[in-house]
C-alpha cells in the first residue's frame, strides 16, 4: 500500500462549476421577490380593513345618534358630530352618508320608523402615483350600513 500525500493530490473536478456564495445571492433575490409583494399586500389589506371598520362604526353610531335625537335639527347636528369624530379617528376621507327611513313617506326621523344609514368611502392603495389618475383607478370602494329603530314615543318638539 502506497502512502498518500494529500497535499499533492488534485481535488476531483466539479462538473457543475463553482457554487460558492450563490446560496446567499439566491436567498436575497428570492426573498426580495417574495417579501416585497407580501409586505405590500399586508399594508394594503390593513388599510382596507381600517377603513371598513371606520365606515361600519360611522353607520352604526350615526343611526344610533339620530334615532335618539330630540328633533330634526338635533339629529342633523348629532349626525355631523359623529361623522366628524369617526372620520378623524379612522382617517376617513371623502365620505358619503345617506339616511333613509322605513316606511318611507314622511320626514326622517319620525316615531316608530327604522333608520337606515349608509356610509360610502374610497380607500386609496398605497404607493400608487397620481399620474394619469392611477390613484383614483386603484381605489377600493367601501360601503357600510347600519339600522336603528326610533322609539315610537319620539316626538319632534
C-alpha positions as CSV (number, residue, x, y, z in Angstrom):
1,X,0.0,0.0,0.0
2,X,1.4,3.2,-1.0
3,X,1.1,6.2,1.4
4,X,-1.0,9.1,0.0
5,X,0.2,12.6,0.2
6,X,-3.0,14.6,0.5
7,X,-1.4,18.0,-0.2
8,X,-0.3,17.0,-3.7
9,X,-3.5,15.2,-4.7
10,X,-5.7,17.1,-7.0
11,X,-9.3,17.5,-6.0
12,X,-11.9,16.0,-8.2
13,X,-13.3,18.4,-10.8
14,X,-16.8,19.8,-10.0
15,X,-19.0,19.0,-13.0
16,X,-21.4,21.9,-12.3
17,X,-18.9,24.6,-11.6
18,X,-18.1,26.6,-8.5
19,X,-21.2,27.4,-6.4
20,X,-19.6,29.2,-3.6
21,X,-21.6,32.2,-2.5
22,X,-24.6,31.5,-4.7
23,X,-26.9,30.5,-1.9
24,X,-26.8,33.9,-0.3
25,X,-27.5,35.6,-3.6
26,X,-30.4,33.2,-4.3
27,X,-31.8,33.9,-0.8
28,X,-31.6,37.6,-1.3
29,X,-33.1,37.6,-4.8
30,X,-36.0,35.2,-4.0
31,X,-36.5,36.8,-0.6
32,X,-37.0,40.2,-2.2
33,X,-39.2,38.8,-5.0
34,X,-41.5,37.2,-2.4
35,X,-41.2,39.6,0.5
36,X,-41.9,42.9,-1.2
37,X,-45.3,41.9,-2.6
38,X,-46.2,40.2,0.6
39,X,-45.5,43.3,2.7
40,X,-47.4,45.5,0.2
41,X,-50.4,43.1,0.4
42,X,-50.3,43.2,4.2
43,X,-50.2,47.0,4.2
44,X,-53.0,47.3,1.6
45,X,-55.3,44.9,3.4
46,X,-54.6,46.7,6.7
47,X,-55.7,50.0,5.1
48,X,-58.8,48.4,3.7
49,X,-59.7,46.8,7.0
50,X,-59.2,50.0,8.9
51,X,-61.4,52.0,6.5
52,X,-64.1,49.2,6.6
53,X,-64.2,49.4,10.4
54,X,-64.4,53.2,10.2
55,X,-67.3,53.1,7.8
56,X,-69.1,50.5,9.8
57,X,-68.6,52.4,13.0
58,X,-69.8,55.6,11.3
59,X,-73.0,54.0,10.0
60,X,-73.8,52.3,13.3
61,X,-73.1,55.4,15.5
62,X,-74.9,57.8,13.2
63,X,-78.0,55.6,13.2
64,X,-77.9,55.4,17.0
65,X,-77.3,59.2,17.5
66,X,-80.1,60.2,15.0
67,X,-82.6,57.8,16.5
68,X,-82.1,59.3,20.0
69,X,-82.2,62.9,18.9
70,X,-84.9,65.3,20.3
71,X,-85.7,66.9,17.0
72,X,-84.7,67.1,13.3
73,X,-82.1,69.9,13.9
74,X,-80.6,67.9,16.8
75,X,-80.5,64.8,14.7
76,X,-78.6,66.6,11.9
77,X,-76.1,68.1,14.4
78,X,-75.6,64.8,16.1
79,X,-75.0,63.0,12.7
80,X,-72.4,65.7,11.7
81,X,-70.7,65.4,15.1
82,X,-70.5,61.6,14.9
83,X,-69.3,61.7,11.3
84,X,-66.6,64.2,12.1
85,X,-65.4,62.2,15.2
86,X,-65.3,58.9,13.3
87,X,-63.6,60.4,10.3
88,X,-60.9,61.8,12.4
89,X,-60.5,58.6,14.4
90,X,-60.2,56.3,11.4
91,X,-58.8,58.7,8.8
92,X,-61.8,58.6,6.5
93,X,-61.7,61.0,3.5
94,X,-64.5,61.9,1.1
95,X,-67.3,60.2,3.0
96,X,-70.8,60.0,1.5
97,X,-73.7,59.4,4.0
98,X,-77.3,58.7,3.2
99,X,-80.1,58.4,5.8
100,X,-83.4,56.8,4.9
101,X,-86.5,55.9,7.0
102,X,-88.7,52.8,6.6
103,X,-91.6,53.1,6.0
104,X,-90.9,55.9,3.6
105,X,-93.0,59.0,3.0
106,X,-92.7,61.4,5.9
107,X,-89.8,63.3,7.4
108,X,-86.9,61.4,8.8
109,X,-86.5,60.7,11.8
110,X,-90.0,60.1,13.0
111,X,-91.7,58.0,15.7
112,X,-91.6,54.2,15.0
113,X,-89.5,54.5,11.9
114,X,-86.4,52.4,11.3
115,X,-83.4,54.5,10.3
116,X,-81.1,53.0,7.7
117,X,-77.8,54.8,7.4
118,X,-75.3,54.0,4.5
119,X,-71.7,55.2,4.5
120,X,-69.6,55.1,1.4
121,X,-65.9,55.9,1.0
122,X,-62.9,55.0,-1.1
123,X,-59.6,53.5,0.1
124,X,-56.6,54.6,-1.9
125,X,-54.0,51.9,-2.3
126,X,-50.5,52.8,-1.0
127,X,-47.7,53.9,-3.3
128,X,-49.9,54.4,-6.3
129,X,-48.8,57.6,-8.1
130,X,-51.4,60.2,-9.1
131,X,-50.0,60.1,-12.7
132,X,-52.8,59.7,-15.2
133,X,-55.3,59.4,-12.3
134,X,-54.0,56.0,-11.3
135,X,-54.7,56.8,-7.7
136,X,-58.4,57.1,-8.5
137,X,-58.4,53.9,-10.6
138,X,-56.6,52.0,-7.9
139,X,-59.1,52.9,-5.1
140,X,-61.2,50.3,-3.4
141,X,-64.9,51.4,-2.7
142,X,-66.1,50.6,0.9
143,X,-69.7,50.7,1.9
144,X,-71.3,50.0,5.3
145,X,-74.8,50.3,6.6
146,X,-76.5,50.4,9.9
147,X,-80.1,50.4,11.1
148,X,-81.7,51.6,14.3
149,X,-85.3,51.8,15.4
150,X,-86.7,55.2,16.5
151,X,-88.8,55.0,19.6
152,X,-92.5,55.1,18.9
153,X,-92.7,57.7,21.7
154,X,-90.3,60.0,19.9
155,X,-91.9,63.4,19.0
156,X,-90.5,66.5,17.4
157,X,-90.8,69.3,19.9
